[in-house]
Every structure is written in structure tokens, then in C-alpha cells.
Amino acid sequence: MTLVVLGAGAIVLGMREAGVAPTVLGVLGWLILIVAATAVMWATRVLTAAVAFWALGLELGVAYDALW
């Protein structure tokens, strides 16, 4: 939860320093990108788990970290 608050604070501070005001379309686009990024992360995690079934000595955490 702390990282979420720090991230939101960084976004707000950056927008204030840049003199940019958020628009409805901009916020909607940002939310769509967050959902898309979450889907990509989930898909790579599933792919890594599927590969781990084929390579029995492969550790999931190590493979996922290597992928990212």
C-alpha cells in the first residue's frame, strides 16, 4: 500500500511541476494502459508457469525474474 501512495504522489507532483492538468480522456487512457499492463504481466506469469511444467528443474521465480 505504501508503494501505491508513493507512486500516486510522484504522479501528482510530476504533473504539478509540469503544469499539466489531468483530463477525463487522459485519466481514462491511463486506466486502460494499467489494465493492459496487468494483462501482459499475468500472461507472462502463466507462460512461465507453463514452461516450468516442461522443464522440471526450472524455478518459477528465477524464470519470471529473468523474463522481466
PDB file of N, CA, C and O in Angstrom:
ATOM      1  N   MET A   1       0.824  -1.191   0.000  1.00  0.00           N
ATOM      2  CA  MET A   1       0.000   0.000   0.000  1.00  0.00           C
ATOM      3  C   MET A   1       0.868   1.255   0.000  1.00  0.00           C
ATOM      4  O   MET A   1       0.505   2.268  -0.597  1.00  0.00           O
ATOM      5  N   THR A   2       2.006   1.184   0.667  1.00  0.00           N
ATOM      6  CA  THR A   2       2.902   2.333   0.725  1.00  0.00           C
ATOM      7  C   THR A   2       3.420   2.691  -0.661  1.00  0.00           C
ATOM      8  O   THR A   2       3.538   3.868  -1.000  1.00  0.00           O
ATOM      9  N   LEU A   3       3.730   1.666  -1.467  1.00  0.00           N
ATOM     10  CA  LEU A   3       4.231   1.936  -2.814  1.00  0.00           C
ATOM     11  C   LEU A   3       3.172   2.585  -3.694  1.00  0.00           C
ATOM     12  O   LEU A   3       3.495   3.409  -4.550  1.00  0.00           O
ATOM     13  N   VAL A   4       1.915   2.222  -3.491  1.00  0.00           N
ATOM     14  CA  VAL A   4       0.827   2.839  -4.256  1.00  0.00           C
ATOM     15  C   VAL A   4       0.722   4.320  -3.909  1.00  0.00           C
ATOM     16  O   VAL A   4       0.566   5.160  -4.795  1.00  0.00           O
ATOM     17  N   VAL A   5       0.808   4.635  -2.634  1.00  0.00           N
ATOM     18  CA  VAL A   5       0.724   6.031  -2.199  1.00  0.00           C
ATOM     19  C   VAL A   5       1.918   6.819  -2.725  1.00  0.00           C
ATOM     20  O   VAL A   5       1.757   7.944  -3.197  1.00  0.00           O
ATOM     21  N   LEU A   6       3.114   6.239  -2.648  1.00  0.00           N
ATOM     22  CA  LEU A   6       4.297   6.923  -3.161  1.00  0.00           C
ATOM     23  C   LEU A   6       4.215   7.124  -4.672  1.00  0.00           C
ATOM     24  O   LEU A   6       4.597   8.179  -5.178  1.00  0.00           O
ATOM     25  N   GLY A   7       3.721   6.126  -5.389  1.00  0.00           N
ATOM     26  CA  GLY A   7       3.565   6.252  -6.833  1.00  0.00           C
ATOM     27  C   GLY A   7       2.560   7.323  -7.209  1.00  0.00           C
ATOM     28  O   GLY A   7       2.802   8.120  -8.116  1.00  0.00           O
ATOM     29  N   ALA A   8       1.433   7.343  -6.512  1.00  0.00           N
ATOM     30  CA  ALA A   8       0.413   8.365  -6.777  1.00  0.00           C
ATOM     31  C   ALA A   8       0.960   9.758  -6.459  1.00  0.00           C
ATOM     32  O   ALA A   8       0.702  10.719  -7.185  1.00  0.00           O
ATOM     33  N   GLY A   9       1.713   9.851  -5.373  1.00  0.00           N
ATOM     34  CA  GLY A   9       2.327  11.138  -5.022  1.00  0.00           C
ATOM     35  C   GLY A   9       3.322  11.602  -6.074  1.00  0.00           C
ATOM     36  O   GLY A   9       3.386  12.792  -6.384  1.00  0.00           O
ATOM     37  N   ALA A  10       4.101  10.672  -6.629  1.00  0.00           N
ATOM     38  CA  ALA A  10       5.057  11.024  -7.678  1.00  0.00           C
ATOM     39  C   ALA A  10       4.348  11.505  -8.930  1.00  0.00           C
ATOM     40  O   ALA A  10       4.807  12.437  -9.590  1.00  0.00           O
ATOM     41  N   ILE A  11       3.231  10.872  -9.259  1.00  0.00           N
ATOM     42  CA  ILE A  11       2.465  11.288 -10.440  1.00  0.00           C
ATOM     43  C   ILE A  11       1.878  12.676 -10.230  1.00  0.00           C
ATOM     44  O   ILE A  11       1.968  13.532 -11.111  1.00  0.00           O
ATOM     45  N   VAL A  12       1.282  12.900  -9.075  1.00  0.00           N
ATOM     46  CA  VAL A  12       0.681  14.207  -8.783  1.00  0.00           C
ATOM     47  C   VAL A  12       1.750  15.290  -8.763  1.00  0.00           C
ATOM     48  O   VAL A  12       1.552  16.358  -9.341  1.00  0.00           O
ATOM     49  N   LEU A  13       2.864  15.039  -8.117  1.00  0.00           N
ATOM     50  CA  LEU A  13       3.945  16.017  -8.048  1.00  0.00           C
ATOM     51  C   LEU A  13       4.506  16.303  -9.436  1.00  0.00           C
ATOM     52  O   LEU A  13       4.756  17.458  -9.779  1.00  0.00           O
ATOM     53  N   GLY A  14       4.701  15.266 -10.227  1.00  0.00           N
ATOM     54  CA  GLY A  14       5.220  15.452 -11.577  1.00  0.00           C
ATOM     55  C   GLY A  14       4.273  16.250 -12.454  1.00  0.00           C
ATOM     56  O   GLY A  14       4.711  17.104 -13.226  1.00  0.00           O
ATOM     57  N   MET A  15       2.984  15.981 -12.342  1.00  0.00           N
ATOM     58  CA  MET A  15       2.003  16.733 -13.135  1.00  0.00           C
ATOM     59  C   MET A  15       1.946  18.190 -12.684  1.00  0.00           C
ATOM     60  O   MET A  15       1.792  19.093 -13.506  1.00  0.00           O
ATOM     61  N   ARG A  16       2.070  18.412 -11.388  1.00  0.00           N
ATOM     62  CA  ARG A  16       2.038  19.790 -10.879  1.00  0.00           C
ATOM     63  C   ARG A  16       3.267  20.562 -11.343  1.00  0.00           C
ATOM     64  O   ARG A  16       3.163  21.719 -11.752  1.00  0.00           O
ATOM     65  N   GLU A  17       4.430  19.920 -11.277  1.00  0.00           N
ATOM     66  CA  GLU A  17       5.660  20.574 -11.702  1.00  0.00           C
ATOM     67  C   GLU A  17       5.660  20.851 -13.204  1.00  0.00           C
ATOM     68  O   GLU A  17       6.215  21.856 -13.648  1.00  0.00           O
ATOM     69  N   ALA A  18       5.041  19.968 -13.991  1.00  0.00           N
ATOM     70  CA  ALA A  18       4.986  20.148 -15.438  1.00  0.00           C
ATOM     71  C   ALA A  18       3.883  21.112 -15.854  1.00  0.00           C
ATOM     72  O   ALA A  18       3.845  21.547 -17.005  1.00  0.00           O
ATOM     73  N   GLY A  19       2.991  21.447 -14.936  1.00  0.00           N
ATOM     74  CA  GLY A  19       1.895  22.351 -15.241  1.00  0.00           C
ATOM     75  C   GLY A  19       0.825  21.699 -16.103  1.00  0.00           C
ATOM     76  O   GLY A  19       0.173  22.366 -16.906  1.00  0.00           O
ATOM     77  N   VAL A  20       0.648  20.403 -15.935  1.00  0.00           N
ATOM     78  CA  VAL A  20      -0.319  19.650 -16.728  1.00  0.00           C
ATOM     79  C   VAL A  20      -1.528  19.333 -15.852  1.00  0.00           C
ATOM     80  O   VAL A  20      -1.388  18.861 -14.723  1.00  0.00           O
ATOM     81  N   ALA A  21      -2.709  19.600 -16.388  1.00  0.00           N
ATOM     82  CA  ALA A  21      -3.937  19.274 -15.671  1.00  0.00           C
ATOM     83  C   ALA A  21      -4.521  17.985 -16.256  1.00  0.00           C
ATOM     84  O   ALA A  21      -4.604  17.843 -17.476  1.00  0.00           O
ATOM     85  N   PRO A  22      -4.922  17.053 -15.404  1.00  0.00           N
ATOM     86  CA  PRO A  22      -5.489  15.807 -15.926  1.00  0.00           C
ATOM     87  C   PRO A  22      -6.852  16.056 -16.580  1.00  0.00           C
ATOM     88  O   PRO A  22      -7.665  16.837 -16.088  1.00  0.00           O
ATOM     89  N   THR A  23      -7.069  15.375 -17.689  1.00  0.00           N
ATOM     90  CA  THR A  23      -8.367  15.442 -18.366  1.00  0.00           C
ATOM     91  C   THR A  23      -9.057  14.098 -18.197  1.00  0.00           C
ATOM     92  O   THR A  23      -8.424  13.105 -17.837  1.00  0.00           O
ATOM     93  N   VAL A  24     -10.339  14.073 -18.457  1.00  0.00           N
ATOM     94  CA  VAL A  24     -11.102  12.830 -18.348  1.00  0.00           C
ATOM     95  C   VAL A  24     -10.551  11.801 -19.332  1.00  0.00           C
ATOM     96  O   VAL A  24     -10.391  10.630 -18.988  1.00  0.00           O
ATOM     97  N   LEU A  25     -10.263  12.238 -20.553  1.00  0.00           N
ATOM     98  CA  LEU A  25      -9.726  11.333 -21.568  1.00  0.00           C
ATOM     99  C   LEU A  25      -8.333  10.830 -21.178  1.00  0.00           C
ATOM    100  O   LEU A  25      -8.005   9.667 -21.412  1.00  0.00           O
ATOM    101  N   GLY A  26      -7.526  11.692 -20.593  1.00  0.00           N
ATOM    102  CA  GLY A  26      -6.192  11.289 -20.147  1.00  0.00           C
ATOM    103  C   GLY A  26      -6.251  10.262 -19.031  1.00  0.00           C
ATOM    104  O   GLY A  26      -5.497   9.289 -19.049  1.00  0.00           O
ATOM    105  N   VAL A  27      -7.126  10.461 -18.068  1.00  0.00           N
ATOM    106  CA  VAL A  27      -7.288   9.506 -16.961  1.00  0.00           C
ATOM    107  C   VAL A  27      -7.823   8.178 -17.475  1.00  0.00           C
ATOM    108  O   VAL A  27      -7.385   7.117 -17.030  1.00  0.00           O
ATOM    109  N   LEU A  28      -8.772   8.229 -18.414  1.00  0.00           N
ATOM    110  CA  LEU A  28      -9.315   7.013 -19.000  1.00  0.00           C
ATOM    111  C   LEU A  28      -8.234   6.240 -19.761  1.00  0.00           C
ATOM    112  O   LEU A  28      -8.152   5.016 -19.658  1.00  0.00           O
ATOM    113  N   GLY A  29      -7.413   6.954 -20.520  1.00  0.00           N
ATOM    114  CA  GLY A  29      -6.307   6.315 -21.232  1.00  0.00           C
ATOM    115  C   GLY A  29      -5.313   5.683 -20.281  1.00  0.00           C
ATOM    116  O   GLY A  29      -4.814   4.587 -20.537  1.00  0.00           O
ATOM    117  N   TRP A  30      -5.019   6.370 -19.179  1.00  0.00           N
ATOM    118  CA  TRP A  30      -4.104   5.842 -18.179  1.00  0.00           C
ATOM    119  C   TRP A  30      -4.655   4.557 -17.560  1.00  0.00           C
ATOM    120  O   TRP A  30      -3.914   3.594 -17.361  1.00  0.00           O
ATOM    121  N   LEU A  31      -5.950   4.543 -17.256  1.00  0.00           N
ATOM    122  CA  LEU A  31      -6.567   3.351 -16.682  1.00  0.00           C
ATOM    123  C   LEU A  31      -6.537   2.180 -17.666  1.00  0.00           C
ATOM    124  O   LEU A  31      -6.316   1.036 -17.268  1.00  0.00           O
ATOM    125  N   ILE A  32      -6.759   2.467 -18.948  1.00  0.00           N
ATOM    126  CA  ILE A  32      -6.695   1.411 -19.964  1.00  0.00           C
ATOM    127  C   ILE A  32      -5.282   0.841 -20.048  1.00  0.00           C
ATOM    128  O   ILE A  32      -5.112  -0.372 -20.169  1.00  0.00           O
ATOM    129  N   LEU A  33      -4.276   1.698 -19.986  1.00  0.00           N
ATOM    130  CA  LEU A  33      -2.891   1.223 -20.022  1.00  0.00           C
ATOM    131  C   LEU A  33      -2.550   0.384 -18.796  1.00  0.00           C
ATOM    132  O   LEU A  33      -1.812  -0.595 -18.908  1.00  0.00           O
ATOM    133  N   ILE A  34      -3.071   0.748 -17.635  1.00  0.00           N
ATOM    134  CA  ILE A  34      -2.833  -0.031 -16.417  1.00  0.00           C
ATOM    135  C   ILE A  34      -3.452  -1.425 -16.556  1.00  0.00           C
ATOM    136  O   ILE A  34      -2.831  -2.420 -16.184  1.00  0.00           O
ATOM    137  N   VAL A  35      -4.669  -1.496 -17.089  1.00  0.00           N
ATOM    138  CA  VAL A  35      -5.328  -2.788 -17.287  1.00  0.00           C
ATOM    139  C   VAL A  35      -4.560  -3.630 -18.308  1.00  0.00           C
ATOM    140  O   VAL A  35      -4.388  -4.833 -18.113  1.00  0.00           O
ATOM    141  N   ALA A  36      -4.099  -3.005 -19.392  1.00  0.00           N
ATOM    142  CA  ALA A  36      -3.338  -3.728 -20.411  1.00  0.00           C
ATOM    143  C   ALA A  36      -2.020  -4.245 -19.840  1.00  0.00           C
ATOM    144  O   ALA A  36      -1.630  -5.379 -20.117  1.00  0.00           O
ATOM    145  N   ALA A  37      -1.341  -3.439 -19.058  1.00  0.00           N
ATOM    146  CA  ALA A  37      -0.080  -3.866 -18.457  1.00  0.00           C
ATOM    147  C   ALA A  37      -0.300  -5.017 -17.476  1.00  0.00           C
ATOM    148  O   ALA A  37       0.511  -5.940 -17.405  1.00  0.00           O
ATOM    149  N   THR A  38      -1.386  -4.960 -16.731  1.00  0.00           N
ATOM    150  CA  THR A  38      -1.709  -6.048 -15.805  1.00  0.00           C
ATOM    151  C   THR A  38      -1.973  -7.340 -16.564  1.00  0.00           C
ATOM    152  O   THR A  38      -1.549  -8.412 -16.133  1.00  0.00           O
ATOM    153  N   ALA A  39      -2.668  -7.244 -17.683  1.00  0.00           N
ATOM    154  CA  ALA A  39      -2.945  -8.430 -18.505  1.00  0.00           C
ATOM    155  C   ALA A  39      -1.660  -9.017 -19.071  1.00  0.00           C
ATOM    156  O   ALA A  39      -1.509 -10.237 -19.116  1.00  0.00           O
ATOM    157  N   VAL A  40      -0.741  -8.174 -19.499  1.00  0.00           N
ATOM    158  CA  VAL A  40       0.538  -8.662 -20.034  1.00  0.00           C
ATOM    159  C   VAL A  40       1.346  -9.337 -18.935  1.00  0.00           C
ATOM    160  O   VAL A  40       1.932 -10.395 -19.164  1.00  0.00           O
ATOM    161  N   MET A  41       1.386  -8.747 -17.759  1.00  0.00           N
ATOM    162  CA  MET A  41       2.124  -9.361 -16.646  1.00  0.00           C
ATOM    163  C   MET A  41       1.512 -10.701 -16.260  1.00  0.00           C
ATOM    164  O   MET A  41       2.241 -11.657 -15.994  1.00  0.00           O
ATOM    165  N   TRP A  42       0.192 -10.785 -16.225  1.00  0.00           N
ATOM    166  CA  TRP A  42      -0.477 -12.041 -15.900  1.00  0.00           C
ATOM    167  C   TRP A  42      -0.154 -13.100 -16.962  1.00  0.00           C
ATOM    168  O   TRP A  42       0.128 -14.251 -16.630  1.00  0.00           O
ATOM    169  N   ALA A  43      -0.199 -12.705 -18.229  1.00  0.00           N
ATOM    170  CA  ALA A  43       0.051 -13.650 -19.316  1.00  0.00           C
ATOM    171  C   ALA A  43       1.483 -14.173 -19.282  1.00  0.00           C
ATOM    172  O   ALA A  43       1.713 -15.357 -19.529  1.00  0.00           O
ATOM    173  N   THR A  44       2.446 -13.306 -18.979  1.00  0.00           N
ATOM    174  CA  THR A  44       3.831 -13.785 -18.896  1.00  0.00           C
ATOM    175  C   THR A  44       4.024 -14.704 -17.699  1.00  0.00           C
ATOM    176  O   THR A  44       4.818 -15.642 -17.759  1.00  0.00           O
ATOM    177  N   ARG A  45       3.317 -14.446 -16.633  1.00  0.00           N
ATOM    178  CA  ARG A  45       3.400 -15.326 -15.459  1.00  0.00           C
ATOM    179  C   ARG A  45       2.822 -16.704 -15.785  1.00  0.00           C
ATOM    180  O   ARG A  45       3.390 -17.721 -15.386  1.00  0.00           O
ATOM    181  N   VAL A  46       1.707 -16.748 -16.503  1.00  0.00           N
ATOM    182  CA  VAL A  46       1.099 -18.015 -16.909  1.00  0.00           C
ATOM    183  C   VAL A  46       2.027 -18.748 -17.876  1.00  0.00           C
ATOM    184  O   VAL A  46       2.193 -19.964 -17.771  1.00  0.00           O
ATOM    185  N   LEU A  47       2.629 -18.021 -18.814  1.00  0.00           N
ATOM    186  CA  LEU A  47       3.564 -18.631 -19.754  1.00  0.00           C
ATOM    187  C   LEU A  47       4.764 -19.221 -19.028  1.00  0.00           C
ATOM    188  O   LEU A  47       5.203 -20.324 -19.353  1.00  0.00           O
ATOM    189  N   THR A  48       5.291 -18.505 -18.060  1.00  0.00           N
ATOM    190  CA  THR A  48       6.423 -19.005 -17.284  1.00  0.00           C
ATOM    191  C   THR A  48       6.034 -20.257 -16.503  1.00  0.00           C
ATOM    192  O   THR A  48       6.818 -21.203 -16.418  1.00  0.00           O
ATOM    193  N   ALA A  49       4.836 -20.269 -15.935  1.00  0.00           N
ATOM    194  CA  ALA A  49       4.371 -21.452 -15.203  1.00  0.00           C
ATOM    195  C   ALA A  49       4.214 -22.638 -16.147  1.00  0.00           C
ATOM    196  O   ALA A  49       4.534 -23.767 -15.777  1.00  0.00           O
ATOM    197  N   ALA A  50       3.724 -22.395 -17.364  1.00  0.00           N
ATOM    198  CA  ALA A  50       3.565 -23.482 -18.338  1.00  0.00           C
ATOM    199  C   ALA A  50       4.916 -24.050 -18.739  1.00  0.00           C
ATOM    200  O   ALA A  50       5.065 -25.265 -18.875  1.00  0.00           O
ATOM    201  N   VAL A  51       5.896 -23.187 -18.926  1.00  0.00           N
ATOM    202  CA  VAL A  51       7.246 -23.651 -19.277  1.00  0.00           C
ATOM    203  C   VAL A  51       7.858 -24.424 -18.117  1.00  0.00           C
ATOM    204  O   VAL A  51       8.601 -25.381 -18.334  1.00  0.00           O
ATOM    205  N   ALA A  52       7.554 -24.022 -16.900  1.00  0.00           N
ATOM    206  CA  ALA A  52       8.118 -24.704 -15.734  1.00  0.00           C
ATOM    207  C   ALA A  52       7.632 -26.145 -15.629  1.00  0.00           C
ATOM    208  O   ALA A  52       8.325 -26.983 -15.051  1.00  0.00           O
ATOM    209  N   PHE A  53       6.455 -26.452 -16.177  1.00  0.00           N
ATOM    210  CA  PHE A  53       5.978 -27.834 -16.181  1.00  0.00           C
ATOM    211  C   PHE A  53       6.808 -28.696 -17.125  1.00  0.00           C
ATOM    212  O   PHE A  53       6.983 -29.890 -16.879  1.00  0.00           O
ATOM    213  N   TRP A  54       7.320 -28.104 -18.201  1.00  0.00           N
ATOM    214  CA  TRP A  54       8.109 -28.857 -19.168  1.00  0.00           C
ATOM    215  C   TRP A  54       9.555 -29.006 -18.701  1.00  0.00           C
ATOM    216  O   TRP A  54      10.169 -30.052 -18.909  1.00  0.00           O
ATOM    217  N   ALA A  55      10.094 -27.978 -18.079  1.00  0.00           N
ATOM    218  CA  ALA A  55      11.468 -28.013 -17.571  1.00  0.00           C
ATOM    219  C   ALA A  55      11.382 -28.162 -16.059  1.00  0.00           C
ATOM    220  O   ALA A  55      11.276 -27.173 -15.334  1.00  0.00           O
ATOM    221  N   LEU A  56      11.426 -29.397 -15.589  1.00  0.00           N
ATOM    222  CA  LEU A  56      11.129 -29.669 -14.177  1.00  0.00           C
ATOM    223  C   LEU A  56      12.122 -29.035 -13.209  1.00  0.00           C
ATOM    224  O   LEU A  56      11.748 -28.727 -12.078  1.00  0.00           O
ATOM    225  N   GLY A  57      13.362 -28.830 -13.611  1.00  0.00           N
ATOM    226  CA  GLY A  57      14.354 -28.242 -12.716  1.00  0.00           C
ATOM    227  C   GLY A  57      14.296 -26.733 -12.657  1.00  0.00           C
ATOM    228  O   GLY A  57      15.041 -26.110 -11.899  1.00  0.00           O
ATOM    229  N   LEU A  58      13.425 -26.140 -13.445  1.00  0.00           N
ATOM    230  CA  LEU A  58      13.326 -24.686 -13.529  1.00  0.00           C
ATOM    231  C   LEU A  58      12.502 -24.140 -12.365  1.00  0.00           C
ATOM    232  O   LEU A  58      11.404 -24.620 -12.084  1.00  0.00           O
ATOM    233  N   GLU A  59      13.050 -23.136 -11.702  1.00  0.00           N
ATOM    234  CA  GLU A  59      12.306 -22.499 -10.620  1.00  0.00           C
ATOM    235  C   GLU A  59      11.501 -21.337 -11.186  1.00  0.00           C
ATOM    236  O   GLU A  59      12.012 -20.543 -11.976  1.00  0.00           O
ATOM    237  N   LEU A  60      10.253 -21.245 -10.782  1.00  0.00           N
ATOM    238  CA  LEU A  60       9.354 -20.239 -11.330  1.00  0.00           C
ATOM    239  C   LEU A  60       9.822 -18.806 -11.073  1.00  0.00           C
ATOM    240  O   LEU A  60       9.784 -17.965 -11.971  1.00  0.00           O
ATOM    241  N   GLY A  61      10.251 -18.539  -9.881  1.00  0.00           N
ATOM    242  CA  GLY A  61      10.673 -17.175  -9.532  1.00  0.00           C
ATOM    243  C   GLY A  61      11.878 -16.727 -10.336  1.00  0.00           C
ATOM    244  O   GLY A  61      11.937 -15.587 -10.796  1.00  0.00           O
ATOM    245  N   VAL A  62      12.834 -17.619 -10.505  1.00  0.00           N
ATOM    246  CA  VAL A  62      14.044 -17.290 -11.266  1.00  0.00           C
ATOM    247  C   VAL A  62      13.700 -17.052 -12.730  1.00  0.00           C
ATOM    248  O   VAL A  62      14.201 -16.105 -13.337  1.00  0.00           O
ATOM    249  N   ALA A  63      12.854 -17.895 -13.302  1.00  0.00           N
ATOM    250  CA  ALA A  63      12.476 -17.750 -14.696  1.00  0.00           C
ATOM    251  C   ALA A  63      11.688 -16.460 -14.923  1.00  0.00           C
ATOM    252  O   ALA A  63      11.890 -15.778 -15.927  1.00  0.00           O
ATOM    253  N   TYR A  64      10.806 -16.130 -14.011  1.00  0.00           N
ATOM    254  CA  TYR A  64       9.997 -14.908 -14.159  1.00  0.00           C
ATOM    255  C   TYR A  64      10.882 -13.665 -14.047  1.00  0.00           C
ATOM    256  O   TYR A  64      10.718 -12.711 -14.807  1.00  0.00           O
ATOM    257  N   ASP A  65      11.819 -13.681 -13.096  1.00  0.00           N
ATOM    258  CA  ASP A  65      12.733 -12.554 -12.968  1.00  0.00           C
ATOM    259  C   ASP A  65      13.605 -12.410 -14.205  1.00  0.00           C
ATOM    260  O   ASP A  65      13.875 -11.290 -14.641  1.00  0.00           O
ATOM    261  N   ALA A  66      14.045 -13.510 -14.771  1.00  0.00           N
ATOM    262  CA  ALA A  66      14.865 -13.473 -15.975  1.00  0.00           C
ATOM    263  C   ALA A  66      14.059 -12.946 -17.161  1.00  0.00           C
ATOM    264  O   ALA A  66      14.597 -12.239 -18.012  1.00  0.00           O
ATOM    265  N   LEU A  67      12.786 -13.284 -17.218  1.00  0.00           N
ATOM    266  CA  LEU A  67      11.936 -12.815 -18.308  1.00  0.00           C
ATOM    267  C   LEU A  67      11.764 -11.300 -18.246  1.00  0.00           C
ATOM    268  O   LEU A  67      11.770 -10.632 -19.280  1.00  0.00           O
ATOM    269  N   TRP A  68      11.611 -10.762 -17.053  1.00  0.00           N
ATOM    270  CA  TRP A  68      11.455  -9.322 -16.914  1.00  0.00           C
ATOM    271  C   TRP A  68      12.783  -8.644 -16.857  1.00  0.00           C
ATOM    272  O   TRP A  68      12.847  -7.420 -16.740  1.00  0.00           O
TER     273      TRP A  68
END
